[in-house]
Structures are given as structure tokens and as C-alpha cells.
Amino acid sequence: MTGKRAYLDHNASAPLLPEARAAVLAALEAGANASSVHADGREARRMVEQARRDVAALVGGKSEHVVFTSGATEAASTLLSPEWRLGRAPVRMARLIVCATDHPCFLSGGRFPPEAITVVGVDGDGVVDLGALEALLIGHDREEGLALVAIHAANNETGVIQPVREVARIAKAHGAVLVVDAVQAVGRIPIDISDGYGDFLILTSHKIGGPKGAGAFVGVTDLMMPAPLIRGGGQEKGHRPGTENVAAIAGFGAAARTALAGLGDMDAMRARRDAFEAVLLELAPDAAIHGSKSERLANTLFFSVPGVKAETAQIAFDLADVSLSAGSACSSGKVGASHVLKAMGVESDLGALRVSIGRETGEAELAAFRAALAKMMERRAARVNAA
């Protein structure tokens, strides 16, 4: 992010955009509470509502259906709830169905008890088993309550893009509600919640170059909403009480505007990602690229190299001033294989490395990656020859 380091970890957190930084500073200067009715408060409110419009525009939604949170995990914990309301009438979700390669905030089940959670698997390429999902929904007893389906639009480790519209079609056909984790996908693929892309989307600011500490969930409508996770005042129409983080929200909105404008850059992004992939296969022809047979995000490369332990390789890259991940940021540093690879049937105790790039990634970062990987392959060869 700074100095001469090569930052290749955008799926963990994207560098703060200049536009977002400017919006954050302007909001910090304003300083007022967005719930105050005086002129200073109204200016803070204007910033929040502008951000709400910008976030809605990024996903084809309506601003009145955007609820700001502290991040995606809070948004997930809010939406993954058995207790909902349709107007004033209570609605119960009796079953939560999640995907085996979902983010831990989905796999943990939010406010559902463990016995009410069912996990649907994926194929060897990381794509959700649509037949198994439909069978689960057919077998669900709607007299107990509705089914809530939660799935990620794009995987944070492999970059594999899920067939969300087909999942939405199946869910709708069986009266289920669909919550989509769009955290990695938003700003990288076109998303339009008004066009059969689920009932609710989860977003977060820092994955698209905004500040940390702001997220949102966006609904097709606000007629049916989950019970609030937090009890308190009337902010966010009572769906998320607590004084708004105006600075982070303003930065989120600025990042959303930039992300929407940059959707046309994805072919160039894919070409840069493919250049990293070409270097990998040149220096390590036996490397396995996970999810490569599926449609993937243009910025993501997830790979394993035989004989190279991912955690050790990550340290070597770090010492060579290259920042990348061994799996997701939520699991890096923990002992154990990636749950995503396990779900895909990949049996390896070596783990995998993730390169995730951004618009500013260029030849210097590619050269740094090449140099570090070349040294790693030299060390692997020396170990093999010495054996």
C-alpha cells in the first residue's frame, strides 16, 4: 500500500481511494450528529443520504432500501435471523440453508440455532449444487416457517462466481427468501438487485476502496425486514439503531461511485490477473489453480504449489515485500486447511495462496511477484535435489 511493497491482497481490503479519503475528511470536518435538526446536523444528514444513493446505485437498488451497518458481518448477523416482520405481522424463518464455501459469517448461521442450519455442497470447481439446493427446498415443511437461503455471489478465496440468478429462481419458486453476500462481487461484476438477484444484498466499504467500519444491506423492498440485531433509537428507520458513522459512510458512498464508474475496466483487470497466472505457470508448471474451470472474478488467483506450504510461502513473499494471503483474511494465521478447498474436495495439507489485485496493480507488482516466486522455486528445487 505504501513504499515499494507490492500489495496483492485486495480481497482482504482494498487501499483507500483518494475520493473516499476526501469524503471521510470532509465528514470529519463537519463533525455533527446526522440526527440533529440544526444546520450542522442537516449537513451531516445530507452526506449520509448522498452515500445511501450512491450505494444503492452501485447495485441497482433504491436508496430507501439501504440500511447502513458497521460492516458485512453485522449485516449478515442482522439478516440471518429466524424472526422477521411483514409490516406489523411476524414472519418466522424456520430453516437456514447456506453454501459450504460461504464466508464464516454465513456458515456460523447468524441468529439461527445450529439445528436449524443446513449446508449445501459445491462441485469440484466450487459452484453450488443447484440440484441439492432445490431438493432441500422441496423437502422443507413451510408450515414450520419459511426457508432462508444465504449464498455468496463470488468466493473470497477462489474468486468463483456463483449462479445467483439461478439460485434466486429456485428460491422464489419454493417461497424462500434469498440473502446474497455480494462483498467480493460488488464493483467487480455488474449487480442489479432489481433484476432477479436475490431479496437482500450484503456489502462492505473496505473491499471497494472505502474506509473500514461501514457496511450495508440492501433489499429489493423494505416490506419484510428482519428483527433488529441492535436495540436502541430510530436511526436507519429502526433497523440499525445507533449514531451513524458519518465519516465512514461518506467514504463508502464515494467508493461506491468510483466502483460503479470502473466496472468497464474488468477486461483490463482480467488481463493483469492472467499475467500473474502466466508467471505462476512459467515458474511452477505443476501449480494447481483452484476454480480455474469456473467463471471467476477478474482480479483473483488462488493456487497451490506442490511441496510448498502456503503459510511458509506467505512469509517468504512478505519478506520479499509482497503482500498476499494464504486463504481469506478471516482465516489466515489459523492452523488448518481452507474450508473452501475442503468443500471442493481438494485434499492437501499445504494450503493455498491468493493473489488479488486492483486497478492500480501494474508491472512493478508483477515483477516483484515473479522475483519472489522464482527464489521460492529455486529453494524447492534445491530441497528436491538434496533429498
Order of alpha helices (4+ residues) and beta strands (2+ residues): beta-alpha-alpha-beta-alpha-beta-beta-alpha-beta-alpha-beta-alpha-beta-beta-beta-beta-alpha-alpha-beta-beta-alpha-beta-alpha-beta-alpha
